[in-house]
Amino acid sequence: MKCMNDTMQIMITMIVYMLIVIGIGLAFAKRANQSSEDYFLGGRTLGPWVTAMSAEASDMSGWLLMGLPGVAYWCGIADAAWTAIGLAAGTYINWLITSKRLRRYSEKAGNAITLPEFFSNRFHEEKKVIMTIAALFILIFFTVYAASCLVTCGKLFSTLFGFDYVPMMIVGAVFVLVYTIIGGFLAESASDFMQAIVMIVALIVIVTTGTAAAGGLDAVITNVRSIPGFLDFFGIATPVLENGVQQTANGAPVFGEAGTYSILSILSCLAWGLGYFGVPQVLLRFMAIRKEEELKMSRRIATVWVVISLFISVFIGVIGRSLYPTALTTEVSSENVFILLATNLLPPVLAGLVMAGILAATISSSDSYLLIAASAFSKNIYQGLLHKKASDKEVLWISRLTLLLITVIAIVIALDENSVIFTIVSFAWAGFGATFGPLMLFSLFWKRINRAGAIAGMLSGGAMVFIWKLLVRPIGGVWDVYELLPAFIFSCLCIVVVSLLTNAPSEEMNREFEEVRMGR
């Protein structure tokens, strides 16, 4: 009976949280529906705190509270920590060098409100080839990204309440869909600000409570130090598996000898940081802030939030292995370590608030993914190509229909409850990083890039992600490198070579570039 009461309290707490999020959506509904610019970019009115916090909350998703701790729990800190270092560095550099130039250039380039529109306007397209390619890649990779969020919802609710995975995943999808349709970008950004606070509070509560329950920091370190390679930055723990299940002996998990962790493995993890130059959910915040001068404060806020959140997340996986060494015996179940700690160590109401942190992370990302994907079709393909005279109201209706279709496809992708969140996210992240990252950097900082180079960069980067992931990486050995790194490099080479071999940009494009560079 006590367990049932605890579960009910957790459920009620989470429902109250969800109602608050819906209330935020309703509060911004009227403003969001005034125009497509308000719906998709908030009319460029975000302040520095909302810009920073909403960017990072929408970026991290449930991966921060489930995927990353799961990696640390399963095989030690090397993979998780090097990935966190790469992401932290990527966050800072992206805010430092990209944000101001993109805010200025997106306004200069026809007041672009979506990423495909910016690229198309940047190269003064008449035939919207760049816009179409960019929109299609966004639809593909954000559908995969949205699926990872639905997997998080399904795992969270099924683990907490004992319900079947698929119905719970669908409930989460319906909630996110309705919320996104109601509020648009402003509601999403306002709620993401709140959810960023919930996420970091949840992380701090769990890391503090877990460390105390384990007997202090020294006890945590002592408990996991006996696992070969678990605390090594240049080695990796190797669970002994039978049919995918880690073996145990005398109440302890069985590990083999520590695996080696090469320079290539480190570079592969650090390459996660390259993804930031191409992920629309962050880049759009740069475009949406009300004043370019406020980006400096946003950069500081975002960097502090990311560094604290990432490294606490990694340590939560270590605490979980220390406290519950044999509780999670598959790679898939290891992603439930945050839930395990919260439900075992906290009172039900507080556990519910912490669980809301996972829900917050998931909602803040999935609404961003759905909204950006919908804008890519309705604004860039439907209005930009198929029906150029479409009214603003018509664009908004098409965007909502697109939201529904994307959600249905994401549900189909997320039907497999054995999906590993970390793996799904890593593929979509590589897709965005390689497709748009090099193009964004060259568009902002290299005057010689032209339309042909831009098209070549997008196609080569996006294609190489699939080729490397499916054909090259399975070979193993020196080829076992995260697909983002080779795809990013290949895209850069294609941009430079094709741009230099084809006609130089027009005088008008060069003049516009110089005006942006000079801050005019």
N, C-alpha and C positions, 0 to 999 in steps of 0.2 A: 504493500500500500504506500509506503514511504517513497519507493522508487517511482510509483505512478504519480504521486503528488509532486515530486521533484520535476518529472518530465512535463507535467501540466504547467508548472510555474515557468519553466524554461520556454515552453511554447507560447504562453500568454505574453511574456516579456518580448519575445521576438515579434509577435503579432502587433503589439503596441508600437514597436519600432517601425514595422512596415507601414502602419497607418500614418505615422509621422511623415515618412517619406512620401506617401501618397498626398498628404496634406501640402507638402512643399510643391509637388507637381501641380496641384489644383491652384495654389496661390500664384503660380507663374503662367497658368494656362492662357489667360486673356492676353497677356503681353506676348507670349510665344506665337499666338495665332494672328498677330497683326500683319506680319510679312514673312517671307521665306528667310530674309536676313536675320530677323529676330528669332525665328524658329531654329535655324541652323548655326547661327554665330552669336546670338544674343545682342545684336546691334553694336558689337564692339564696346561693351560697357563694363566688362569685368574689372574689379579692383585687384590689387597685387596679391592679397591673401587668397582670395577665391581662385585667381588664376593659378597660383602655385599649388595649392592644396588639391584643387579639382584635377589638375593635370596629373599629379602623382597618384591620386586615388584611382582615377580612371585607367592609369597605366598599369598599376600593380595587380589589381583584380584579386580573386581568391587564391591565385598562385602564391601571393606573399604569405598567406596564413596557412595554406595547405601544401602547395607544391614544393616550395623552398624548404620548409621545415622537414618535409617528407624525405627530400634528398639527403639532408644532414643526418636524419635518423637512420636511413637505410645504409649509407656507405661512408659516413664520416663527413668531415668539414671541407675537404679539398674541393670537390665539385661545387658545393653550395657557396663556400667563401670566395673562391675565385670568380664565380658568377656574380656574386654581390659586389665585389670590388669593381668588376667591369661595368656593372650597372650604375654604381655610384659615380664612377669617373665619367661615364657617358652622360649621365644626368647633368653634371656640372658643366661639362664642355658644351653640351647642346644649348643650355640656357645662356652660356657665356658668349658663344660665337654666332648662334643661329637666330636667337629670339628677336633681337632688335632689328636685324636686317630683314627678317621675314615679315615682321609687323609693318615695317615701312614699305617693303616691296609689294606686299599683298594689296595694300591700299593704292599704290601707284599703278599696279597692274589691273586696272579696271575694277577696283574695289572687290577683289575676289573673295568669296565667302566659303569656298571649298578648296581642297588641295588640287583636284584635277583642274578646276577653273583657274587657279593660280598658275599652274604649269602651262596651261593653254594660252593664257593671256601674256605670260612672261615671254613666250616665243611668237606672239602676234599671229596665232593660227587663224586661217580662214576655214580650212577643212579641219574639223576638230579631232584629229587623229590622236594627239597626246591626251586630250581630255577623255576620249573613249577608252584608250588603253589603261589610263590611270584609274578610271571609274571601274573597269572590269576587274582589275587586280584588287581594288579595295573591296569589291563585292565578294571575291573569292576568299581572300585572307580574313576579312572580318566575319564572314560566315563561320569559318573554322574557329576564330577567336571566340565568337559568341557561343559556339558549341562547348568550348572549354569552361565557360562560365556556367552553362547549364549542367555540365558534369559536376561542378562544384556544388551547385544547389541540390542536385539529386543526392550526392554523397552526404552532404550536411544533414538534410532532412531524414534520409533513410537511416543514417547512423544514430542520430539523436532520438528519433521517435519510433524506430523499428518498422516503418512503412516500406513498401516496395520502392525500389529505386526509380523506376520509370514514371509512375504517377507523380512522385515528388519532384522529379526533374521537370515534368510538364507543368506542374503548378508554379514552379519558379519561373518558367518561361512565360507563362501567361501574365504573371505579376509584372515582370520586367517589360513585357510588350505594352501592357495597358499604361504603365507609368510613363514610358517613353513617348507614347502617342499623345498623352495628355499635355506634357510639359515642355518638351523640346530642350534646346541647349541651355537656356537660363535655369530651368528647373534642375536639369542634370548637373550643371556646375554648382548651383547652390547646395543641392543635396550631397554632391561629391565633397564639398568643403566640410559639411557635417560628418560625412562618412570617413573622411581622412582622419578626423579627430577621433572617431569611434575606433578606427583600426589601430591607431598608435596607442590609445589607452588600453585596448584589448591586449596588444603585444606586451606592454609594460606590466600589466596586471599578471599575465601568465608567466612571464620570465621571472618576476619577483616572487610570486607564489610558488612556482616550480622550484626555484633555487632554494627557497626556505624549506620546502618539503623534502628536498634531497639532502639537507643538512649543511647547506652553504656551498659557495663556489668551489672550495677545495674538495668537498665531497663529490660534487658533480664531476670534476676533472679526474679525481681518483677512480671513480666508478667506470669511466669509459676509457681510461688510459690503458687498461689491460687488453683492449680490442686492437689487434695489429692494424696500424695505419689509420685509425679512426681520427686522431687529432693531428695527423701530418698534413702539412700544406703541399708536400711533394710525394705523397703516397696516398693510397685509398684502401678503405676496408672492403673486404670481399666476403659477403655472407655465403655460407655453404647452403646450397639449395637442393631440394629434391622435388621435382615437379613444380618448380616455382615457389616453393615454401621453404623458408629458412628453418634449418634444423636446430634443435635445442638439446642440451645435455646437462643434467643436474640443475635444472632451473635457469640455465644461462644460454644465451644464443651462441651458435657455433659459427666462427669465422675462420677462413683460411689465412694464408700468409698475406701480408699487405701487398697490394698491387703497386706497380710503379706509376708515377705521375709525371709524364714527360713535359718538356717545354711546349710541345704541340698541344697537349691537353690544357695547359694553362692558357695559351693563346686562344684556344677554342672557347674557353669559358669567358676570358676577357672580351672576346668578340661580341658578347651580348651588348656591350656598351655601344657598339656601332648602330644597333637597331634604333636608338633614339633619334637619329637624324632623319628617319623615315616613317616614324609612327604617327599617323594622323591625329590620334587623340591628344597627343602632347603639342604637336605643331599647330593645331587649331587654337589652342589656348594662347599661343604667341600672337596669333592673328586677332584674337578676340579681346585682348586687354585694352582698356580705354586710353592709356597713354604709354608711349614707348619708354618714357623715363622711369616708369614704375616697374619695369622688368628687372632692374637690378635688385630691388627688394624681393621680388618674386623668386629670383634665382637663389638668394640666400635661404629663403623659407623652404623652397623645394629641396635644396641640397641637404639641409639639416634633417628634414623629415625623412628623406630617402636613406641617408646614412644610418640614422637611428633605427628605422624600421627594418632595413635589410639585415643588419647585423644582429638585432634581437631575434629576428625570424630564424636565422641560422642557429643561434644558440638554443632556441626552443627545441629544435631537433635533437641537440646534444642532451638537453635536460630530459627529454622524453626517453631517450635510450638509457639514460642513467636511472630514471625512476621505474620505467616499465620496459625492461630489456627484451622480454619475450612476448609482449602484448600484441605486436603488429608484425606478422611473419611473412608478409608478401610486399612487394614493391608498391602495389596498388593501395593496400591497407595502411602503409607507412604514412600516406598523406593525411591520415586521420589523427596524427599525433597531437595536433593543437586541440582538437575536439576531446581527445582522451584526457589531456591535462585539465582542460576547463571543467569537464563534467565530474572528474574525480576529486579535484582540489578546491572547487569554489562552491559557495551556497547557490541554490538553484536560480534565484533572481539574478545574481551577479554572473553566473554561468550563462544565463540567457542573454545578458548584455554583451558578454564576450562573444557568444555565438553570433550575436547581431553584427559583430565586427567582421566575421566571415561573410555574412549576408551583405554587409555594407560594401566590402571589397568587391563582391560579385556583382552587385547592382550597379555600383559606380563604374565598373568597366563595361558590363554588357549593354547598359543604356547608351554609353558612348559609341560602342561598336555598331549597334543597331542604327543609331541616328546618323552616323557618318556613312555607313553603307547605304542607307535610304537616300541620303542627300546625293550620293554618287550617282544613283540611278535617276532619281526624280529631277534633280537640278542639272546634272551634266549629260545624261544620256537622253532622258525624255524631253526636257526643255531645250537642251543644248543641241540635240541632233534630230529627234523624231518629230517634235512639235514645237518649233521655235516661238510660236505665238501663244503658247500656253500661258494662262493667267497665273498669278501668284497663288490664288486659291486652288487652282487645278494642280499646281505643283505640290502643294501641301497634301491634297488628297492622294495623289500618286505616291508620295513619300510614305503615307500611312499604309497603303496597300503593299508597298515594298517591304515595310517593316514586318507585316504579317507573313509574307512569303519567305523572307530571310529567316524568321523565327522558326517556321515549319521545317526548313532545310536544316537549321542548326539542331533542332530536336532530333531529326533523323540521324545526324552525325553523332549526337550524344547518347543514343540509345544503349550503347555498350557501357555497362557500369564498370567494366574492367579497364576503361580508358585511364591513362596516367596523365593527370593535368599538366605536369611539367613538360611532357613530351608534346602534347597538343600545342601548348603555348609557345614552345621553342620553335616549332615549325612556322606558325603564323608570324612570330616576331622576326624570324629570318626573312620571311617573304616581304614584309614591309621594309625592313632595314635595307635589303639588297635592291628592291624595286625602286624605292623612293629616296633612300639615304644619299647615295652618290649624286643623284640628279638634283636633290635639294642643295647640297653643298656647292656643286658646280654652278647651279643656277644663281646662287647668291653671291659667289665669289670669283667666278671666272667669266670674263666678258666674252671670250672666244667661243663658248659653247653655243651651238645652234640647234635648230629644231631636229635635224637628222640625228645629231649626237644624243639629244634628249630621248628620242624614240629608241635608239639603239641601247642606251643605258637601261631604260625600263625593261625592255624585252629581254635583254641578256641577263640582267640581275634576277628578274622573276623566274626565267626559265632555268637558270643555273641552280636556284634553290631546289627545284624539283629534281633536276639531273643529279646533283650531288647527294641529295637525301636518299633518292631511290636507287641510283645506279653506282655511284662512286663510293660513298661512305660505307656501304656494306662490305666492300673489299677488305676493310680493316687496315691495321698497321698505320703507316704514315697518312693514309687516306681517311682515317677516322677523325675528321675535323668537323666541327660544327659548321653546317652549310652556309651560315651567314658570312663567315670570313672569306672563303673563296669566291662566293657569289658577289660580295661587296667589291672585292678587288677586280674581278672580271668586269663588272659594270663600270667601274672607274676607267679601266683601260678602253672599253668600247666607246665611252663618251668622248675621251680625248682623241682616240684614233679617228673615229668617224667625223667628229667636228673639224679636225684639221684637214681631212681629206675632202670635205665638202665646202660649199660656199660660206663665207664669213657672214655673221649676223648683219642685219641692215643698220644703217646709220641711226634710225629711230630707236632700235633696240639698244644700241650702244649708248645713245644719249640718255635713255631711260635708266640704264644700268649705272651710268656715272652720276646721275642725279640721286639715285638711291644710295650709292656709295658715299657721296658727299653729304648725305643727310638732308637733302632738299625735297 
